[in-house]
Amino acid sequence: MQLRFVGCGDAFGSGGRLNTCFHVSGEQVNFLIDCGASSLPALKRYGILRDDIDLVLITHFHADHFGGVPFLLLEAQFGKRKRPLVIAGPPGIELRLTRLMEAMFEHSSSTKQHFELSVVAIEPNETREFGAVKVSAFPVVHGDSGGPFHAYRIEAEGRTLAYSGDTQWTETLVGAGHDADLLIAEAYTYDRPVKNHLSLKTLETHLPEINPRRLILTHMSDEMLRKLDAVPHTAASDGLIVEL
């Protein structure tokens, strides 16, 4: 199974990085984790076939994580996609998607697709199965708008992948990432506290109890990117491929 960082940037495009979107593919699975506004051109850049994607998991409704979904759906419609597609995320996702579609492409939310589209809400602390992908949602803390906010623990093809989403430190991250084969964690700043976001130094304090087999940092600010030479962990970059 392979994970590709289609985009690993923040909302401000720090370091020229694209919005958050991770592509996971294997013998039985093909899905996205988040689909920020820049995701469609990035998927095309890396030659990822959108019609092969079965599932899009959304952590929250900020545009750098969710804003690419209308473009994905519009291309699927005009490209006459036939394969079913599931878009899953926090409660309220169906209404949020409808509003987003209408804001970006008027009347698009009422257009009947050529393919089966399922929009599924995942409750906090709920575990759902989507084919060969088992997803557990953990509530995290990222402000008052754009939520609810999820971290995900994902099991597929004998591997466990965890993603913090955007969040300040919360104890639910321990359960989400405990003993995971790979933990992808926000490290927005190096050590400076920022409300609703996670600093590297705060994350490092809790790494022994999370105990991931591998850690990759993502969603880094310009401040954090300038310090990467002094960071002893792997940092994501757009296009990075990780074997799981």
Disulfide bonds with the S-S distance in Angstrom:
none
